[in-house]
Amino acid sequence: MNQETPRTVLFLITKATWGGAQKYVFDLATHLPPGQFTAVLAFGQPGRLSEALATRAIPTHCIPSLGRDVAIISDILSFFQILKYLKSERPDVLHLNSSKAAALGALAGRMTGIKHIVFTAHGWPFKEDRGPLATWLIYLLSWKTVLLAHKTIVVSKVDEQIGSRMWWSAGKIERVPIGREPVQFLQPHEGFRAMFGKVPPPLIAGATLRLASIAELTANKGISYAIDAVEHLTHRGTDVIYVVASEGEDKEYLQNYAREKGVSERVFFPGFIADAAKNLRGFDAYLSPSIKEGLPYVLIEAAQSGIPVIATTIVHEDFSQFPQFTFVAARDGLALADAVERVAKKSHAHVANDPFPLADMIDRTVALYSR
């Protein structure tokens, strides 16, 4: 009996570095049902994702102009490079991730006759702080991508509500929450030390409040408001330190901001920390001061840790079932500080189940590849 040839799923993403969208692609590409699907990655900027998939013997292809910032000439070049690659690769499924790659890839996929084009919106980009004209143009681009894709996955309830209100999007939007395998957490003293990486951890007292965030250092993550919270707590006489594990374009700005606020000795930027979530039990509370978000992996990981989590209300609908979550308004460092004082010294909660299983995300996404 002839064995059926596995179907090819081509994942297209702008930057193959590492973040929520990249981890999502990695989890899908490495968990496709064997014998039914094979994965391929195409990307603009190489990084940890492309390296990690290459070590798993998953083919990767670089489209150099795709990794550049938005510019008319490079975007036109990217489109034709994507079109050429799709014509040669002829994937059965084209799974689009990140706004730029999705907008260009959806049109190229339609022109090459791909039967299954899936777009995952990892948080609608027009929710970011921009001028009215830029917001409107980005909304139109996102809407065009939804129309061209056969199915659009959203990962949060808020994004599902927004997507369902787009014209002619009925039946195209489907919410598939991201999934995460259980984290193997370190013991608190080990996790605290590991979160600092190569930076020497400070000497602290038993009463010191230990706060942490794992977030790319960009404006969307709202880290400056958490620094404001540290300033407020310090002025109240609270002994507090705050560790932000990651890298990003705003790192120098945030370091200077902490210095201006007089809390640079209490705020630490150790850079990228591999598997940082396993360190969370070494802290008294996790801060998520984001001003724009989808459904972030790190909040699932923080929920598993059982430590108190203080997040902005933009993720309330997806995490309201967790008793250790406290929600505050975005862009409000004072509200963050007040919440820290209320909850940071509570004991860890027992996590009885996993409401975001990875297997469920894989099964539901694979089912869309055949619709």
N, C-alpha and C positions, 0 to 999 in steps of 0.2 A: 504494500500500500504506500502511495506517495505521501510524504509528510508535507503539510501545508507550509509554505514559505512565510517566515515571520514578517509582519508588517513593520515598516520603518517609521519611527516618530522622530521628526527633526525639531529640536528645541532651538529657538532663535532668541537671543538676548543681546542687549547692547553691550554690557560689560560683564565679562566672566570673572569678576573679582569675587567678593564674598559679602553677602548681606542676606536679607530675607528672601528676595526673589531668587538669588543664586542658590541658597540652600533648598528652596522649593524645587528648582530644576534638578539639583543633585539628587534629592530624595526620589523624585519621579523617575529620573533616568536610571537610577540604580535599583529600582524596585519594580520595573515593568515585568509582567508575567513572562518568565523565560519560555522560549519556543513560540510565543505569540507576537512579541514585539521586540524590535531592536532599536536602540537609541543612538542618535547622532546630535552633536552640539555644533551650532554655528554662532559666532560671536564677533563683536568688534574689538574690544580691549581684552587681552588675555589676563589671567590672574589665577587665583586659588581654585576657582570652579573648573576652568579648563584643565589645569594641572591635575586636579583630583580625579576628573573623569578619564583623563588620559591614562592614569595609573590603573584604572579599572578596565582598560582596553576598549573604551568607548570612543569612537572616532570623533575628532573635533576639526573644525574648519574656521580659520580667521578671515573676517571681512574687514580689512584695516580701516577703511573710511567710516565704518559704522561706529567705531569707538570714539570718534571725535565729537566735540560739542556741536550743538545745532548750528548749521550754516548751510545756505542754499546749495553751494557747489558740492560740498562733501555729501550732503543728503541726496542729491541727484545721483552722484557717483555711487553712493551706498545702495540706492534703489536698483540700479542696473547690475551691480555686483550680486545683490541678493537674487534678482531675477535670473541671472546667468547660472548661479549656483543651484537654484531650485529646478531649473530646466535640466541640469546635469544629474542632480541627485534624485529627483522625482520621488519625494517621500509620500507615503500613504497618508500621514498626518503631519500637519505643521502646527506646532504649539508655540505661540508667541508670548514673550514676556518682556516687560519694560516698554515704556511708551513709544520711544523712537523706533525700536526694532519692530514693534507691533504695527505701527502705522505704515511703515514701508513694507513690512513682510506681508500684511494682509492684502494689500493691493497686488504685490508680486505673486502671492499665492493664488489669487483669483485669476490673474492673467495666465498662469501656468496650469490652471485647471485642477488644482488640488481639491480633493473631495471633502476633506475634513480639516478645517482651519479652526483651531481653538485659541482663544486669547484669554490670558489671565490678567486681570487688572489688580495689581498689588496696591490698591489705594488709588482712587482717581486723581490724576495729576492736577486737575483744575481746582482741587481743594486747597492747594498751596497758596501762600500769601503772594499775590501778584496784582498788577494793575488790571482794571476792568477789561481793556482790550486784549491783553495777553490771556486772561482767564477765559474770555469768550472764544478766542482762537484755539486754545488748548481743549476746551469743551467740544468744539466742532471736530477737532482732530480725533478725540476719543470717541465721539459719536460715529464718525466715519469708520473707525476701526471696528466698532461693534457691528455696524451694518455689513461690513465686508467679511467678518468672521462668521462661521456657521454657529459657533457657540462661544459665549463669553462667561468665564468663571470669575466670580467675585468671592472674596474670602471673609467679608464681614457683613453684618446685617445692615449697617448704614450704607455701605456701597451697593448692596442689593436694592435698597430703597431708591437710591439715586439712579442706578442703572435702569430700573424698571420704569422710571419716568421719562426716559429718553424716547423720542419719537420712533415708532416702528421697531421697537426693541422687544416687543412682546414675544415670549418664547425663546428669546436668545440668551437671557440672563439666568445663570444658575449659581446659587451660593454653595460652594464646597469649602468648608473651613479647613485651614491647614492642619496637618497632623504632625505629631512629634512622638518619637519613641521615648520611653521613660528615661529621665536623666539619672545617672549614677553620681549622686552628690558626694563631695568630700566632707569629712568631719569639719565642724566650724573653724577650728584653729588652723587647719590645713587650707581651707577655702579662703580664709581671710588673707593669709600670706600669699597664696597663689594668684589672687586677683591683682596684685601689684606687679607681677611679672618681674622685670629687671629693676624696678624702682624699689628702693629700700622702704619697707612699711614703717609708718611712724610708731613711736612708743605711745601706747594709749592706756588709759585707766579703765577699770572695770565699768565705770559709769559712762564711758564715751559712747555716743551714738554712732553706729557705723552704717552709713548709707551707701548704696551702690546703684549705678545704672550701667547697662550694656547697650550702647547706642552709637550709631554713626554720628560723628561730630559735624552735623549739618543743622541748618536753621529749623528744619521740620521737627527735629527731636526736642527742641525747647530746653536744652541744657542750661541756657543762661538763666531761666526761671528757677531751676534747681539751685543754681549758684546764689540767686537772690534769697532763696529759702535758707541756705546755709548762713548768709549774712544776717538774716532776721534771727535765726536761732542763736547765733553767736552773741548778738546784741542783747539777747534775753539771758545770757549767762549759761547757755547750754553747751556742753563739751561735745562737739560733733566733727566727724570727718566724712568726706564724700569722695568716692572713687568712681570714675567714668572710664570703663574699659572699652576702647575702640580707637579708631583713627578717623580722620575726615578733614574736609577742606576748612572747617572753622576752628581747628585745634588751636592755632596761634591766637586767634581772636578770643576764644574762651579762656585761654591761659591769661591773657591780658585783662580780660573782664574780671576774672577772679582776683587778680592783683589790684585792680581799681576798687573792687568792693572790700578789699582788706582781708580776704579769706584764702589767699594763695597757699598758705601753709596748711590749710584744711581741705583743699580740693586737689585731687591727684588725677593725672592723665597718663596712665602707664602704657597706653598704646593698645595694639591688638593683643588680646589674650586668647589663645586657643581654648575652645570648649569652656568659655568663661562661665557659662550657666552653672557648671558643676560646683562653682565656688560660692553660690548664693547663700548657703546656710551659715557662712561666716559673717553675715551682716544682719543688722537689726531691722532693716526695711529696704525695699526696692523702690526706686523712684522712676516713673515714666511720665515726664512732663511734656510729652509730644503735643504739637499743635496740628499735626496732620499724620494720620496713621491708617493702616488697613487692619490686619489681624496679625500682630507681630509675634514671631516665634518666642521672643524672650519673655513675653507675658505668660505664655503657656508654661514655659520653664519656671518662671517665678511662681506661678500657681502651684506647680508640682513641689516646689521647695517648701511651701508652707509658711514662709516668712511674710510679714505684712507687706502689702503692695499698695503704693499710692500712685494712682494714675489719673490722667485727665478724662473728662466725661466723654471724649470722642470714642472711647472703647467700651463704654459702660454696657451697651447691649450685649456684647459678646462675653463679658466677664462678670456680669452681675450675680451669677450663681455662686461665686467664690466668696466665702465669708471673710477672708482675710484681705479683700480688696476694699480700698477707700477711694472715692472719686471726688475730684475737685475740678473747678473751672480751669481751662487752659489759660496760659499767659498770666498766671497769678502766683508769684513766689510767696506771698504772704499766706495764701490758702494752703500751699504745700507745707510751709513751716508749721502752721497750726495742725495740719493732719499728722505730721511727723511726731509732734508732741503727744498727740492722742494715742497713737498706735504703735510707735516704734519699739516699745519694750514688752509687747505682748509675746507670749510663748508661741512657738511654732505650732501650726495646725497640722492635724493628720490628714493626708490626702487619700481619700478612700477609693477613688477611681480615676480613670483617665478620660475626660470628656472630649479630648481631641486626639483620637488614635490615628496613627500614621496609616494603618491598613485601610481604614475607612476612606481617607483622602485618596489613596492609590486606587481603590476599587471604583469609587465614584468618578474619578477623572478618567480612568481607562474606559469606563462605560461610555463616556462622551466621545471617545475616539471612533466609535462605530455608529453614532447617530447621524 
